[in-house]
Amino acid sequence: MANTQGPQGNHDPAGSTQMFRAFVDEGPQGGRQQQASSGPRIGMIIGVVAAVVIVAAVAWLALK
């Protein structure tokens, strides 16, 4: 990998182009990955909604 050439012939000493292509060419690892990614997304949505509710309650109490 010491003398790797990019698609335009530019010198790529780190071989980052090859590593990027290997990363992009790697497909999803089955359906489990999509199910696992929905968990943190739902948790983040619930967290944002809870934060908005808390900020609204604090603002309501401050203005009361």
C-alpha positions as CSV (number, residue, x, y, z in Angstrom):
1,M,0.0,0.0,0.0
2,A,3.0,2.3,0.1
3,N,2.6,3.4,-3.5
4,T,-1.1,3.5,-4.0
5,Q,-2.6,5.5,-6.8
6,G,-6.0,7.2,-6.6
7,P,-8.5,7.1,-9.5
8,Q,-7.1,10.3,-11.0
9,G,-3.5,9.1,-10.6
10,N,-2.9,11.2,-7.5
11,H,-0.5,9.7,-5.0
12,D,-2.3,8.4,-1.9
13,P,0.5,7.4,0.5
14,A,-1.9,6.4,3.3
15,G,-4.1,4.3,1.1
16,S,-7.2,6.1,2.3
17,T,-9.0,5.8,-1.0
18,Q,-8.7,2.0,-0.8
19,M,-9.9,1.9,2.8
20,F,-12.9,4.2,1.9
21,R,-13.8,2.0,-1.0
22,A,-13.6,-1.1,1.2
23,F,-15.9,0.6,3.7
24,V,-18.4,1.7,1.1
25,D,-18.4,-1.7,-0.7
26,E,-19.1,-3.5,2.6
27,G,-22.9,-4.1,2.6
28,P,-25.2,-4.1,5.6
29,Q,-24.8,-7.1,7.9
30,G,-28.3,-8.5,7.7
31,G,-31.5,-7.1,9.2
32,R,-30.3,-7.0,12.8
33,Q,-28.3,-3.8,12.2
34,Q,-31.4,-1.9,11.2
35,Q,-33.4,-3.1,14.2
36,A,-30.6,-2.2,16.5
37,S,-30.3,1.3,15.0
38,S,-34.0,2.0,15.6
39,G,-33.5,1.6,19.4
40,P,-31.2,4.5,19.9
41,R,-33.2,6.7,17.5
42,I,-36.4,6.1,19.6
43,G,-34.5,6.8,22.8
44,M,-33.2,10.1,21.3
45,I,-36.6,11.2,20.3
46,I,-38.0,10.5,23.7
47,G,-35.1,12.4,25.3
48,V,-35.7,15.4,23.1
49,V,-39.4,15.4,23.8
50,A,-38.7,15.1,27.6
51,A,-36.2,18.0,27.4
52,V,-38.8,20.2,25.6
53,V,-41.4,19.4,28.2
54,I,-39.0,20.2,31.0
55,V,-38.0,23.5,29.5
56,A,-41.6,24.4,28.9
57,A,-42.5,23.5,32.5
58,V,-39.6,25.6,33.8
59,A,-40.6,28.6,31.6
60,W,-44.2,28.3,32.7
61,L,-43.3,28.2,36.4
62,A,-40.9,31.2,35.9
63,L,-43.6,33.3,34.2
64,K,-46.3,32.3,36.6
